[in-house]
Amino acid sequence: MRRFAGILVTTVSLVALALPAHAIRCREWTRMDAAAQRRTLSHMIDEAPNRRSLYGRQVNGARLQMCLRRSESWIEADFHEACSRGQRESLQVLNNIFEQYISSCTSGRVGGYY
């Protein structure tokens, strides 16, 4: 039993390291009022240049943030849509949406600066 507990703790720790510190579930997102949702999304945008998915890449952090800010209402709408489709339990669903916007911004598909 002790070995199982050790494996479980290790697994949970690895999952926690793989997720961004600001990862949020739909359950939390839908319980927030509009102002709290905007603050949360703004914080995610502020922290975007520091995301693990960008390690080792040359990214202009200020331009990335500007691009994401231009897409902020679309990101928020996509978060709401994903959560309304019953994906409330997945910790990754909102993170995946945000990563798609980051990818769009850094590939030049949105904002056109890269």
C-alpha positions in Angstrom: 0.0 0.0 0.0 2.8 2.4 0.8 4.4 1.8 -2.6 1.1 2.5 -4.3 0.8 5.8 -2.3 4.3 6.8 -3.4 3.5 6.1 -7.1 0.2 8.1 -6.8 2.0 11.1 -5.2 4.7 10.9 -7.9 2.1 10.7 -10.7 0.1 13.6 -9.2 3.2 15.7 -8.9 4.2 15.1 -12.6 0.7 16.0 -13.8 0.9 19.2 -11.7 4.2 20.1 -13.2 2.8 19.6 -16.7 0.0 22.1 -16.2 0.4 25.8 -16.0 0.0 27.4 -12.6 -3.1 29.3 -13.8 -4.9 26.2 -15.2 -8.5 26.5 -14.5 -11.5 24.1 -14.9 -14.8 25.0 -16.5 -16.4 24.6 -13.1 -14.3 27.4 -11.6 -14.7 29.5 -14.8 -18.5 29.3 -14.9 -18.8 30.2 -11.2 -16.8 33.4 -11.6 -18.6 36.7 -12.4 -17.7 38.5 -15.6 -15.1 40.7 -13.9 -13.3 37.8 -12.3 -13.3 36.0 -15.7 -11.7 39.0 -17.3 -9.1 39.3 -14.6 -8.3 35.6 -14.9 -7.9 35.8 -18.7 -5.9 39.0 -18.4 -3.5 37.2 -16.0 -3.2 34.3 -18.4 -2.3 36.7 -21.2 0.2 38.5 -18.9 1.9 35.1 -18.2 1.7 33.8 -21.7 5.3 34.5 -22.7 6.5 32.4 -19.8 4.5 29.2 -20.8 6.4 25.9 -21.0 5.1 25.5 -24.6 7.2 28.4 -25.7 10.5 27.3 -24.0 13.4 27.3 -26.5 11.6 29.5 -29.0 12.3 33.1 -29.9 9.1 34.9 -29.1 8.5 38.6 -28.6 6.6 38.5 -25.4 5.1 42.0 -25.8 3.8 41.3 -29.3 2.4 37.9 -28.1 0.5 39.7 -25.4 -0.8 42.3 -27.8 -2.0 39.6 -30.2 -3.7 37.8 -27.4 -5.3 41.0 -26.1 -6.8 41.6 -29.6 -8.3 38.1 -29.4 -9.4 38.4 -25.8 -13.2 38.5 -26.5 -12.8 35.5 -28.8 -10.9 33.5 -26.2 -13.5 34.3 -23.6 -16.3 33.2 -26.0 -14.5 30.0 -26.8 -14.0 29.3 -23.0 -17.8 29.8 -22.5 -18.7 27.6 -25.4 -16.4 24.8 -24.3 -17.8 24.9 -20.8 -21.4 25.0 -22.0 -20.7 21.8 -24.1 -20.4 19.8 -20.9 -16.6 19.7 -20.7 -16.7 20.9 -17.1 -14.4 18.3 -15.6 -11.4 18.6 -17.9 -8.5 20.7 -16.5 -7.0 20.8 -20.0 -9.9 22.1 -22.1 -9.4 25.8 -21.4 -5.7 25.4 -21.4 -5.9 23.8 -24.8 -8.0 26.6 -26.2 -5.5 29.2 -24.9 -2.6 27.3 -26.3 -4.3 27.3 -29.7 -4.5 31.1 -29.6 -0.9 31.3 -28.5 0.0 29.1 -31.5 -2.0 31.3 -33.8 -0.3 34.4 -32.6 3.2 33.0 -32.8 2.7 31.4 -36.2 1.5 34.7 -37.7 -2.0 33.5 -38.5 -3.4 36.1 -36.1 -1.8 39.5 -35.8 0.7 38.9 -38.6 3.8 40.0 -36.8 5.9 36.8 -36.8 
